[in-house]
């Protein structure tokens, strides 16, 4: 219930920026530590990678982040 209240409180402000609350939280995690792998972000967000990957692709299409392939995994960085 508390999560939904917070989500609703942010919705209007984030709508002006064209972001959803999960996108905002993802960007916040990348601001704290850039270059995180999908698995790291998924663990912190408590999301499955199958849910997180489309979110990351939307953020990349919007120009907010860039994907870079490493030897082991894909990492995302703020653009």
C-alpha positions in Angstrom: 0.0 0.0 0.0 2.8 2.4 0.9 4.5 1.7 -2.4 1.3 2.7 -4.3 1.0 5.9 -2.4 4.6 6.9 -3.2 4.1 5.9 -6.8 1.0 8.1 -7.1 2.8 11.0 -5.4 5.6 11.0 -8.0 3.4 10.3 -11.0 2.4 13.9 -11.8 6.0 15.2 -11.6 7.4 12.3 -13.5 4.7 12.6 -16.2 6.0 16.1 -17.0 9.5 14.5 -17.6 8.0 11.6 -19.6 9.1 9.0 -17.1 7.4 6.3 -15.1 8.3 5.7 -11.4 10.2 2.5 -12.2 12.2 4.3 -14.9 13.0 7.1 -12.4 14.2 4.6 -9.8 16.3 2.9 -12.4 17.9 6.2 -13.4 18.5 7.0 -9.7 20.4 3.7 -9.3 22.5 4.5 -12.3 23.2 8.0 -11.0 24.5 6.4 -7.8 26.7 3.9 -9.6 27.1 4.2 -13.4 27.8 1.2 -15.6 25.8 -1.5 -13.7 24.9 -4.8 -15.3 21.3 -5.8 -15.9 21.6 -8.5 -13.2 22.8 -5.9 -10.7 20.0 -3.5 -11.5 17.4 -6.3 -11.5 18.5 -7.4 -8.0 18.4 -3.9 -6.6 15.0 -3.2 -8.1 13.7 -6.6 -7.2 12.6 -7.2 -10.8 13.2 -10.0 -13.2 15.5 -9.2 -16.1 12.6 -10.0 -18.4 10.7 -7.1 -16.9 13.7 -4.8 -16.6 15.1 -5.2 -20.1 12.2 -3.6 -21.9 12.3 -0.7 -19.4 16.0 -0.2 -20.1 15.4 -0.3 -23.9 12.8 2.4 -23.5 15.2 4.6 -21.5 17.9 4.0 -24.1 15.4 4.9 -27.0 14.6 8.1 -25.0 18.4 9.0 -24.9 18.7 8.7 -21.1 21.1 5.7 -21.0 23.5 3.8 -23.3 24.1 0.1 -23.4 27.6 -1.2 -23.7 28.5 -4.9 -24.1 31.2 -6.3 -21.9 32.8 -9.7 -22.1 30.4 -11.1 -19.5 27.2 -9.0 -19.6 25.6 -5.9 -20.9 26.1 -2.8 -18.8 24.1 0.4 -18.8 25.5 3.9 -18.4 23.8 7.3 -18.2 24.1 9.2 -21.5 
